[in-house]
Every structure is written in structure tokens, then in C-alpha cells.
Amino acid sequence: MKRSYKIKIALLILVIACSWKVEAQINNRVFEQDDTLIPNDTQTIKLHFEMLNYLRNTEYFDLIEKGQTLFGSLVQAHLAYQPYKNVLLKGGIQTRQDFGSTNFYSVQPVFTISIFKKNWRYNFGAMQGTTNYGFIEPMYNIDRAITNRIENGIQSIYKTDKFYFNNFLVWNEPTYRTTSNQEKFTTGIVLERQLLNKKGVFIGLPFQGTLAHRGGQLNNNPNPIFTRINATIGLKLNYTFASGFKIRTENYWLASGDFSPNITQPYKNGFASWHTLSFMHKGFELMFNYWAGREWQSPVGTQIYNNYNFYNITEFRQHRHMLMSRLFYTQKLNEKFMLDLRFEPFYDFEYKQIQYSYSVYLKLKLDKVLGKI
């Protein structure tokens, strides 16, 4: 238990001490939480309303992940207030309702204090999380943009024209002296160094890492403590023509490790690579991905990339090779509405079958200035 305590303290110190918009492999603008400080809005209070309607259907028949359908609506309403020129306060509520049910799946409070200093932003409370971090899919599950839209913790973000840094700690589950559960948290880092951005050519060097931990000292829960780490380094190369047509390629090399006192999953260490070639023009994007994984595991990554079933560890395969072709269409219909359509088939070389998913997202965003206080 003392080891668990030391890990928590070290990571909390890292978050507090360390902390340009980074773009991951997938264009996820529809999920962005882009609130920011506006210098002229000091002592101004605003009402923010956002509705995200979603349909995400995964037709997966693999033993690694079974298909599911997420179909419903997320609604968030909050008040934003800037009491000082470098402080932003946010408070409100978010609901999620899955269609076919007359009840809300969840109702959550939204509270955030954001402090800005030069190129830094510090968030305490509800963070700019999930897809906003900038992770690639094998590192952070894209479904969390729906299932875990609100992630609470502490976050530091640093942005300049040539460097991006995002460090966070998500407190997934608390524990108390009167309860028997274990606490859970996830911490991560995303950084990218721009090497070249000139005459339509962009070259970037990204690095990403996550750590997921379950443990605690307050009770005698018999479930094993676990600490699992994922890391990746990559290389981005984009070329944009004068017409706006864009070609980009991204290549990542990944490693996973389980540093738990007792290993409770099939694999301790794993490796993988992910390669992308995409073509973008006027809201359309055609993308090709190749994934090769050997004993790869990520407790917070998109599950289809794992080498074992996260919900049933008796189902696993040592090697995974997948070739994906993906078609995206993202368009702002006007200043308030954004539409995002996705069709993503892939061929699994071990399973020898084509599987696919498709998604429809429609986002409505409204902001209203209520006055000054």
C-alpha cells in the first residue's frame, strides 16, 4: 500500500509542477471544448449551452471487443464568469440520455476554475478532457468523448507557436474510510514539438504517455493493485497545396507495460506501431491506417486495438494486424451547428474478416452574454 501512496504523490507533484492546439490522427473538432479567456470580458457573465447528439455503432464480432451502439444526446449548460483578467470560473450541469430510455443515464455537475498566465493554462475541476488532450486512439478511447465527457481533476496546458504540452490527472473514482472500493486515477502527458512549418510543409514530433492506477490505503479491498503505463513517440508530415488540398502521414511506435505487484492480465509488456496516410479537402477526409500490435494493452485506449478483451481476460490473441480505410466528413453548417459523419471499415488479418463502425454527430453550441457583475 505504501508503494501506491508514493506513486500518487509523485504524480501529483508532476502535474502541478509541469503543467498550439495539437491535432491527433483523427479530426475530432466536433468534441472540442474550446472555452477560453477573453481579455475584454472581465467581470462578464455568459450562458453557455451545448447539445451533442450522437450515434456511434460498432459492428465488431471479434473476441477482443464486441460491437455496441451509443445513441442519444448530451446536454451541457453552464455559466462562465471572469472575475479577473486571468481567471475563468465555470459552473453548471450536464445530462446524458440514451434514446430508448425515459430516464437520464447520468446527471453531472460541471465546475471549473481556470487560471491563465502567459502561455500556460491551469484547470481545476472539469478539464478539457477526452479527445481534447490530443491522444491517438490506441492511447485514449474515443468513446470517452461520450461516456466520460466530464473528467474531473487537475490539468496544465502550455502552448506556443512551436510547442504544445498537456499534463493532467483525472480522479476516476474516490474511496472513503467508510467504503470498501479502491480509488482509481489516470494521469497523462501529450507534447508535440514543431520542427518545420513553412511553404505548406509541416513536420512535428509528438510524444504521449498515460498511467492508470488502482489502489489505496483506506480499506482492505482484496482486488489486486494495478499500475499500467502506455507510451508512444511519432513523426508527423503534412503538405498543404495552394488549393487547400492536404496530404498527411503520421507514424507512431508504442509500448505498454504492467508494473503492478501481481500481474492479473495475459501480457506484461507489449509493443505496437500505427501508420496513417490521409487526404483532406473541403471537409472530406479519406484515411488509411495500418496497425500491428504484439501483446499490446491499454486500460484507457480504444479497446479494438488491444490484444486481449478488457472485459474478459480469458479472450486474447498475441498478435493483431489490421488495415483500416476510413471516410470522414466534418462541416460547420453555420456558426451554431457542426455535423460530423464517419464510416470506418477495417480488415483483421488474424480474424480474417471485415468489420466496421459508423458514426453521426450533430453539435449545437450557443453562447449568450448576460451582463457584467
Secondary structure, 3 states (H helix, E strand, C coil): CHHHHHHHHHHHHHHHHHCCCCCCCCCCHHHCCCCCCCHHHCCEEEEEEEEEEEEEEEECECCCCECCEEEEEEEEEEEEEEEECCEEEEEEEEEEEECCCCCCCEEEEEEEEEEEECCEEEEEEECCCHHHHCCCCCCCCCCHHHHCCCCEEEEEEEECCCEEEEEEEEEEECCCCCCCCCEEEEEEEEEEEEEEEECCEEEEEEEEEEEEEEECCCCCCCCCCEEEEEEEEEEEEEEECCCCCEEEEEEEEEEEEECCCCCCCCCCEEEEEEEEEEEEECCEEEEEEEEEEECCCCCCCCHHHCCEECCEEEEECCEEEEEEEEEEEEEECCCCEEEEEEEEEEEECCCCEEEEEEEEEEEEEEEEEEEEC
